[in-house]
């Protein structure tokens, strides 16, 4: 009898209903890992090359459910937030005056993602230049003829040896030319630095290698570099100059 059973094939375990056993999806057996939602954070309270002084609240926009969001300055962690709305207080006096790189990093169960770099201008030992004209104007290019230029004059105080001028505009079709220097304008003064850009903001950094800047009248002068491409169009421009020691 035993020999007959062996020749018939291996014994098959059966369930209570007499059928063959099959995996139970609710039995707690391991299943494929579908992953955990990644987290990320971006800075929403500051724009590129904004000026900051003193204690700054860095507000963030998060995705997912981070356990914490860290703030880094030039790659070093300086503060963090562990609960919504993940607003981080930063004492900017701990940083050196000038352009610094802010980064926020969100930490989660499965992933951490670093935001895009955001440069800001720290000027705790400096000041913003007081323009003799408004720092925000509308710049229009006529359909024919020569396009006008804009200039912003300011009086250079004593004791500053570095300046950072930031020009922003809202029409992406414009390419801008920004120059800074001593005097009333480039035609009757001395140009110190110049830059052309298709992308806002346009940043010109000028630093003296011979001590403090000369006191007196200085200018920030801007012009449209691609006049023929933007005939009949206008753009709002904002100019800011930060004076640093």
Buried (B, 14 or more C-beta within 10 A) or exposed (E): EEEEEEEEEEEEEEEEEEEEEEEEEEEEEEEEEEEEEBBBBBBEEBEBBBBBBEEBEBBBBBBBEBEBBBBBBEEEEBBBBEEEEBBBEBEBEEBEBBBBEBBBBBBBEEBBBBBEEBBBBBBBBBBBBEBEEEBEBEBEBEEEEEBEBBBBBBEBBEEBBBBBBBBBBEBEEBBBBBBBBBBBBBEEBEBBBBBEBEEBBBBBBBEEEEEBBEEEBBBBBBBBBBBEEBEEBEBEBBBBBBBBE
